[in-house]
Amino acid sequence: MPAKKKTKATASRTAKRRKRSVAARKSARARTAPAAVRQQLVPDGGKQVIRRLKGQLAEAEKRIEALQALSDTDFLLDILNRRGFERELHRSIAYIKRYHASGALIVLDVDRLKPINDAFGHAAGDEVLKAVVGVLQRHVRSSDVVGRLGGDEFALLLWNLTEGDALAKASQLEAAIDGLSLIFKGRAVSAGASAGVAMLGSGADPGAALEQADRAMYARKRQRRGEI
């Protein structure tokens, strides 16, 4: 009798091992099977869950892209804000260094905006800024970049210009903005702009380039005011 019990126990263990082995082989075949076969192995309910999760993931990715775009965009003027422009400047300088390209950075400050805000309100000042952005976008190429650094200060990233071309473009932008005329409360109002230039070459640094263009802009502003 003890021998028979031992034989039954051994047979039971053997049967369990055989079942586990068969289950493992089925699992391995499911993992290595072609996509069409794996789909057949997934119940219909599972397929619906997968489709729903894929749809939710796609929507989440779109939402992330939209939020990223908003974080880099000036909500009033619909151009890059400082964060977005500086990111683009870093990318562009990396490209310039890698491919030995060239570019120019122009920093431009709107003149006489505070008196307009004081006399006619900030809504009028916003209209001036929108008109300035319109001028900037009309005078650059689609490959160039326009951004707002903050307040009444703007920056432009222009590709493949010589220094002479960049200085001429800065003067052209000043003249175009000087020529703007808007009507507030029955009065014609004009602003103006002062622009500074920094060239971008293989040794350019984003922060240093912004500081250089900013200094050149303030020097130009003093010159326009007749201080020097």
TORKOL-4160 file (C-alpha; in steps of 0.2 Angstrom, whole numbers, padded with zeros to 4 digits, m for minus):
228
<pt num="1" X="0000" Y="0000" Z="0000"/>
<pt num="2" X="0013" Y="0013" Z="0004"/>
<pt num="3" X="0022" Y="0010" Z="m0013"/>
<pt num="4" X="0005" Y="0013" Z="m0022"/>
<pt num="5" X="0003" Y="0029" Z="m0013"/>
<pt num="6" X="0020" Y="0035" Z="m0018"/>
<pt num="7" X="0017" Y="0030" Z="m0036"/>
<pt num="8" X="0001" Y="0041" Z="m0036"/>
<pt num="9" X="0009" Y="0056" Z="m0028"/>
<pt num="10" X="0023" Y="0054" Z="m0041"/>
<pt num="11" X="0011" Y="0053" Z="m0055"/>
<pt num="12" X="0002" Y="0069" Z="m0048"/>
<pt num="13" X="0018" Y="0079" Z="m0048"/>
<pt num="14" X="0022" Y="0073" Z="m0065"/>
<pt num="15" X="0005" Y="0079" Z="m0072"/>
<pt num="16" X="0007" Y="0096" Z="m0064"/>
<pt num="17" X="0024" Y="0098" Z="m0072"/>
<pt num="18" X="0017" Y="0093" Z="m0088"/>
<pt num="19" X="0003" Y="0106" Z="m0087"/>
<pt num="20" X="0015" Y="0120" Z="m0082"/>
<pt num="21" X="0026" Y="0115" Z="m0097"/>
<pt num="22" X="0012" Y="0116" Z="m0109"/>
<pt num="23" X="0006" Y="0133" Z="m0102"/>
<pt num="24" X="0023" Y="0140" Z="m0104"/>
<pt num="25" X="0025" Y="0134" Z="m0122"/>
<pt num="26" X="0008" Y="0142" Z="m0126"/>
<pt num="27" X="0013" Y="0158" Z="m0118"/>
<pt num="28" X="0030" Y="0158" Z="m0127"/>
<pt num="29" X="0021" Y="0155" Z="m0144"/>
<pt num="30" X="0009" Y="0170" Z="m0140"/>
<pt num="31" X="0024" Y="0181" Z="m0137"/>
<pt num="32" X="0033" Y="0176" Z="m0153"/>
<pt num="33" X="0018" Y="0175" Z="m0164"/>
<pt num="34" X="0015" Y="0187" Z="m0178"/>
<pt num="35" X="0004" Y="0202" Z="m0175"/>
<pt num="36" X="m0011" Y="0195" Z="m0184"/>
<pt num="37" X="m0010" Y="0179" Z="m0173"/>
<pt num="38" X="m0008" Y="0189" Z="m0157"/>
<pt num="39" X="m0024" Y="0199" Z="m0161"/>
<pt num="40" X="m0033" Y="0182" Z="m0162"/>
<pt num="41" X="m0027" Y="0178" Z="m0145"/>
<pt num="42" X="m0033" Y="0194" Z="m0137"/>
<pt num="43" X="m0052" Y="0193" Z="m0132"/>
<pt num="44" X="m0063" Y="0206" Z="m0141"/>
<pt num="45" X="m0065" Y="0215" Z="m0124"/>
<pt num="46" X="m0046" Y="0217" Z="m0123"/>
<pt num="47" X="m0045" Y="0224" Z="m0141"/>
<pt num="48" X="m0057" Y="0237" Z="m0136"/>
<pt num="49" X="m0047" Y="0242" Z="m0121"/>
<pt num="50" X="m0032" Y="0243" Z="m0132"/>
<pt num="51" X="m0040" Y="0254" Z="m0145"/>
<pt num="52" X="m0047" Y="0265" Z="m0131"/>
<pt num="53" X="m0030" Y="0267" Z="m0122"/>
<pt num="54" X="m0021" Y="0271" Z="m0139"/>
<pt num="55" X="m0034" Y="0284" Z="m0142"/>
<pt num="56" X="m0032" Y="0292" Z="m0125"/>
<pt num="57" X="m0013" Y="0292" Z="m0127"/>
<pt num="58" X="m0015" Y="0301" Z="m0144"/>
<pt num="59" X="m0026" Y="0314" Z="m0136"/>
<pt num="60" X="m0013" Y="0316" Z="m0122"/>
<pt num="61" X="0001" Y="0318" Z="m0134"/>
<pt num="62" X="m0009" Y="0332" Z="m0143"/>
<pt num="63" X="m0013" Y="0340" Z="m0127"/>
<pt num="64" X="0005" Y="0340" Z="m0122"/>
<pt num="65" X="0010" Y="0348" Z="m0139"/>
<pt num="66" X="m0003" Y="0361" Z="m0137"/>
<pt num="67" X="0003" Y="0366" Z="m0119"/>
<pt num="68" X="0021" Y="0366" Z="m0125"/>
<pt num="69" X="0016" Y="0378" Z="m0139"/>
<pt num="70" X="0007" Y="0389" Z="m0127"/>
<pt num="71" X="0021" Y="0390" Z="m0115"/>
<pt num="72" X="0033" Y="0396" Z="m0129"/>
<pt num="73" X="0020" Y="0409" Z="m0137"/>
<pt num="74" X="0016" Y="0427" Z="m0132"/>
<pt num="75" X="m0003" Y="0426" Z="m0129"/>
<pt num="76" X="m0006" Y="0444" Z="m0135"/>
<pt num="77" X="0004" Y="0445" Z="m0151"/>
<pt num="78" X="0004" Y="0426" Z="m0156"/>
<pt num="79" X="0023" Y="0426" Z="m0158"/>
<pt num="80" X="0037" Y="0417" Z="m0148"/>
<pt num="81" X="0039" Y="0424" Z="m0131"/>
<pt num="82" X="0056" Y="0425" Z="m0123"/>
<pt num="83" X="0057" Y="0407" Z="m0118"/>
<pt num="84" X="0052" Y="0401" Z="m0135"/>
<pt num="85" X="0064" Y="0413" Z="m0144"/>
<pt num="86" X="0079" Y="0408" Z="m0133"/>
<pt num="87" X="0075" Y="0390" Z="m0136"/>
<pt num="88" X="0075" Y="0393" Z="m0155"/>
<pt num="89" X="0091" Y="0404" Z="m0153"/>
<pt num="90" X="0100" Y="0389" Z="m0145"/>
<pt num="91" X="0095" Y="0377" Z="m0158"/>
<pt num="92" X="0100" Y="0389" Z="m0172"/>
<pt num="93" X="0117" Y="0393" Z="m0165"/>
<pt num="94" X="0120" Y="0374" Z="m0163"/>
<pt num="95" X="0115" Y="0372" Z="m0182"/>
<pt num="96" X="0127" Y="0387" Z="m0187"/>
<pt num="97" X="0141" Y="0378" Z="m0177"/>
<pt num="98" X="0138" Y="0361" Z="m0185"/>
<pt num="99" X="0135" Y="0367" Z="m0203"/>
<pt num="100" X="0146" Y="0383" Z="m0203"/>
<pt num="101" X="0131" Y="0393" Z="m0207"/>
<pt num="102" X="0129" Y="0412" Z="m0203"/>
<pt num="103" X="0115" Y="0423" Z="m0195"/>
<pt num="104" X="0111" Y="0439" Z="m0187"/>
<pt num="105" X="0102" Y="0443" Z="m0171"/>
<pt num="106" X="0092" Y="0460" Z="m0170"/>
<pt num="107" X="0085" Y="0466" Z="m0154"/>
<pt num="108" X="0073" Y="0480" Z="m0156"/>
<pt num="109" X="0064" Y="0491" Z="m0143"/>
<pt num="110" X="0049" Y="0502" Z="m0147"/>
<pt num="111" X="0051" Y="0520" Z="m0143"/>
<pt num="112" X="0037" Y="0531" Z="m0135"/>
<pt num="113" X="0026" Y="0517" Z="m0130"/>
<pt num="114" X="0024" Y="0523" Z="m0111"/>
<pt num="115" X="0018" Y="0540" Z="m0116"/>
<pt num="116" X="0005" Y="0531" Z="m0127"/>
<pt num="117" X="0000" Y="0520" Z="m0113"/>
<pt num="118" X="m0002" Y="0535" Z="m0101"/>
<pt num="119" X="m0012" Y="0545" Z="m0113"/>
<pt num="120" X="m0023" Y="0533" Z="m0121"/>
<pt num="121" X="m0023" Y="0517" Z="m0110"/>
<pt num="122" X="m0014" Y="0500" Z="m0112"/>
<pt num="123" X="m0027" Y="0494" Z="m0125"/>
<pt num="124" X="m0019" Y="0508" Z="m0136"/>
<pt num="125" X="m0002" Y="0502" Z="m0132"/>
<pt num="126" X="m0007" Y="0484" Z="m0136"/>
<pt num="127" X="m0013" Y="0490" Z="m0153"/>
<pt num="128" X="0004" Y="0498" Z="m0156"/>
<pt num="129" X="0013" Y="0482" Z="m0152"/>
<pt num="130" X="0002" Y="0472" Z="m0164"/>
<pt num="131" X="0006" Y="0485" Z="m0178"/>
<pt num="132" X="0024" Y="0483" Z="m0174"/>
<pt num="133" X="0024" Y="0464" Z="m0175"/>
<pt num="134" X="0014" Y="0466" Z="m0192"/>
<pt num="135" X="0029" Y="0477" Z="m0198"/>
<pt num="136" X="0042" Y="0464" Z="m0192"/>
<pt num="137" X="0033" Y="0449" Z="m0200"/>
<pt num="138" X="0031" Y="0458" Z="m0217"/>
<pt num="139" X="0050" Y="0462" Z="m0218"/>
<pt num="140" X="0057" Y="0445" Z="m0214"/>
<pt num="141" X="0057" Y="0429" Z="m0223"/>
<pt num="142" X="0047" Y="0413" Z="m0217"/>
<pt num="143" X="0063" Y="0405" Z="m0212"/>
<pt num="144" X="0067" Y="0420" Z="m0200"/>
<pt num="145" X="0061" Y="0420" Z="m0182"/>
<pt num="146" X="0052" Y="0434" Z="m0173"/>
<pt num="147" X="0050" Y="0434" Z="m0154"/>
<pt num="148" X="0045" Y="0446" Z="m0140"/>
<pt num="149" X="0058" Y="0447" Z="m0126"/>
<pt num="150" X="0046" Y="0456" Z="m0115"/>
<pt num="151" X="0037" Y="0473" Z="m0113"/>
<pt num="152" X="0041" Y="0483" Z="m0129"/>
<pt num="153" X="0057" Y="0473" Z="m0133"/>
<pt num="154" X="0058" Y="0461" Z="m0148"/>
<pt num="155" X="0071" Y="0450" Z="m0156"/>
<pt num="156" X="0073" Y="0444" Z="m0174"/>
<pt num="157" X="0084" Y="0429" Z="m0179"/>
<pt num="158" X="0089" Y="0431" Z="m0198"/>
<pt num="159" X="0098" Y="0418" Z="m0208"/>
<pt num="160" X="0113" Y="0420" Z="m0220"/>
<pt num="161" X="0116" Y="0439" Z="m0219"/>
<pt num="162" X="0132" Y="0448" Z="m0220"/>
<pt num="163" X="0135" Y="0462" Z="m0206"/>
<pt num="164" X="0131" Y="0475" Z="m0219"/>
<pt num="165" X="0115" Y="0467" Z="m0224"/>
<pt num="166" X="0110" Y="0465" Z="m0205"/>
<pt num="167" X="0113" Y="0483" Z="m0202"/>
<pt num="168" X="0103" Y="0488" Z="m0217"/>
<pt num="169" X="0089" Y="0477" Z="m0212"/>
<pt num="170" X="0089" Y="0485" Z="m0194"/>
<pt num="171" X="0088" Y="0502" Z="m0202"/>
<pt num="172" X="0074" Y="0497" Z="m0213"/>
<pt num="173" X="0064" Y="0490" Z="m0199"/>
<pt num="174" X="0067" Y="0506" Z="m0189"/>
<pt num="175" X="0061" Y="0517" Z="m0204"/>
<pt num="176" X="0045" Y="0506" Z="m0206"/>
<pt num="177" X="0040" Y="0507" Z="m0188"/>
<pt num="178" X="0044" Y="0525" Z="m0188"/>
<pt num="179" X="0031" Y="0527" Z="m0202"/>
<pt num="180" X="0017" Y="0519" Z="m0193"/>
<pt num="181" X="0003" Y="0530" Z="m0188"/>
<pt num="182" X="m0012" Y="0525" Z="m0178"/>
<pt num="183" X="m0028" Y="0535" Z="m0173"/>
<pt num="184" X="m0033" Y="0535" Z="m0154"/>
<pt num="185" X="m0047" Y="0546" Z="m0148"/>
<pt num="186" X="m0046" Y="0556" Z="m0165"/>
<pt num="187" X="m0028" Y="0559" Z="m0163"/>
<pt num="188" X="m0014" Y="0552" Z="m0175"/>
<pt num="189" X="m0001" Y="0543" Z="m0164"/>
<pt num="190" X="0016" Y="0537" Z="m0170"/>
<pt num="191" X="0029" Y="0527" Z="m0160"/>
<pt num="192" X="0046" Y="0522" Z="m0167"/>
<pt num="193" X="0060" Y="0509" Z="m0164"/>
<pt num="194" X="0078" Y="0507" Z="m0160"/>
<pt num="195" X="0087" Y="0492" Z="m0166"/>
<pt num="196" X="0104" Y="0484" Z="m0162"/>
<pt num="197" X="0113" Y="0470" Z="m0171"/>
<pt num="198" X="0124" Y="0455" Z="m0166"/>
<pt num="199" X="0131" Y="0443" Z="m0179"/>
<pt num="200" X="0130" Y="0424" Z="m0176"/>
<pt num="201" X="0145" Y="0413" Z="m0182"/>
<pt num="202" X="0153" Y="0397" Z="m0177"/>
<pt num="203" X="0159" Y="0404" Z="m0160"/>
<pt num="204" X="0143" Y="0412" Z="m0155"/>
<pt num="205" X="0135" Y="0410" Z="m0138"/>
<pt num="206" X="0116" Y="0413" Z="m0136"/>
<pt num="207" X="0118" Y="0423" Z="m0120"/>
<pt num="208" X="0132" Y="0434" Z="m0126"/>
<pt num="209" X="0124" Y="0437" Z="m0142"/>
<pt num="210" X="0108" Y="0444" Z="m0134"/>
<pt num="211" X="0118" Y="0455" Z="m0123"/>
<pt num="212" X="0128" Y="0462" Z="m0137"/>
<pt num="213" X="0113" Y="0465" Z="m0148"/>
<pt num="214" X="0104" Y="0473" Z="m0132"/>
<pt num="215" X="0119" Y="0485" Z="m0129"/>
<pt num="216" X="0119" Y="0490" Z="m0147"/>
<pt num="217" X="0101" Y="0493" Z="m0147"/>
<pt num="218" X="0103" Y="0505" Z="m0131"/>
<pt num="219" X="0117" Y="0514" Z="m0140"/>
<pt num="220" X="0106" Y="0516" Z="m0155"/>
<pt num="221" X="0092" Y="0523" Z="m0144"/>
<pt num="222" X="0103" Y="0536" Z="m0136"/>
<pt num="223" X="0109" Y="0541" Z="m0153"/>
<pt num="224" X="0091" Y="0543" Z="m0159"/>
<pt num="225" X="0088" Y="0554" Z="m0144"/>
<pt num="226" X="0102" Y="0565" Z="m0148"/>
<pt num="227" X="0112" Y="0561" Z="m0133"/>
<pt num="228" X="0127" Y="0556" Z="m0142"/>
